[in-house]
């Protein structure tokens, strides 16, 4: 059974400092936040507005990349999804399972995606 501490996750997001390289933690895992400019986003092969990768900064955790031009509401929604998905991956869920569970949780709190 997946464990997502929604109140803790929402509180973490509410306290985010929206700057490049911002470090934070959720549920015992470290994260680094990177904001992509429109030019960097264009160079990104997948063209996703948000993505995560295993951390390259020497810490055991995740790097999350968000398009910096997103509205605050979209940033929060995307960040919620990415953090939840990373945390589920840490709980040994597969990529597809983690994505689906995170999507369900995201839609409970932010509504359906357009």
N, C-alpha and C positions, 0 to 999 in steps of 0.2 A: 504494500500500500504506500503510495507516495506521500511524502510529508512536505507540505509547503506552509510555512508560517506566514500567512498572508499579512497579518497586522504588523509583524516585524519587517516584512518586505516593503510594505507601503511606507512605514516609518523611515526605513533606510532610504527609499527613493525621495521622500520629502526633505531629507537632510543632505541630499547630493549637492555638491558644489560643481556646477556645470563648467568645468575647465579641463583642458587637456592634461592627461596624466593623473587625474584625481584618483586617489586610492581609497577604497572603502571595503567593508566586509559585511557579509550576510550569512547567518547560520554556520559560522566557523570557517568560511571560505573567503579568501582575499580576491578583490577585483581591481582592475585598473580601467578607468574610463578614458576613451579617446574620442574626440569630436572631429569628424571628417569634414573638410571643406568641400564645396561643390566640385572643385577640380579633382580632389583626391577621390571623391565618390565616383566621378566619371571614369577614373583609371581602374576602379574596382571591377573585376570581371563579373561578379554576380549582380552588381547594381542593387543590392539590398540596402534598405535604410538603416538596418541594424544587423550586426553580426557579432559572434564571439569566437575566440580561439583560446586554446590553452596558453597560459601566460608565458611570455618570452622574457619577462623582467626579472627572472631569477626567483620569483616567488611561486609557491605552489597554489595556483588559482587560475583565474580567467581574465583575459583582456576583452573588453566590450567596446565596439566601435559603433558610434551613432552619427548620422548625418547632422551637422550642426545647425542646419537651416530648418529643422523640424520645429513645429510649435511646441510649447511647453507640455501641452496635453499629450501630443504624439510622442515626445521624448519619454515621458513617464510611462506611457503604455508600452512602448518598445522596450524600455529598460526593464519594466516588470517582466515582460515575456522572456527576455534574454537571461536575466538573473535566475528566474524560476527554472528555465531550461538547463542552465549550467548546474544549478543545484540538484536537479533531477539526474543529470549525468553523473554527478558526484555520488548519488544514491544508487548508481549502477544501472540506471535505465538506459536503453538503447537511444540512439539519436532520434529515431522516429517516435518512440514512446515518449521521450522527454518533450519533444516538440508538441505532440498532441495534447499531453497533460497540461503543459504550460499554456497552450492556446485556449483550452477549456477554462483554466483559471483566469486568464486574461479577459476572456469574454464575460465571465461572471461579474467582474469589477469594472470593466471599461466598455462593455457592449460589443456587439458583433463588429467584425472588420468590414470596411467598405470595399 
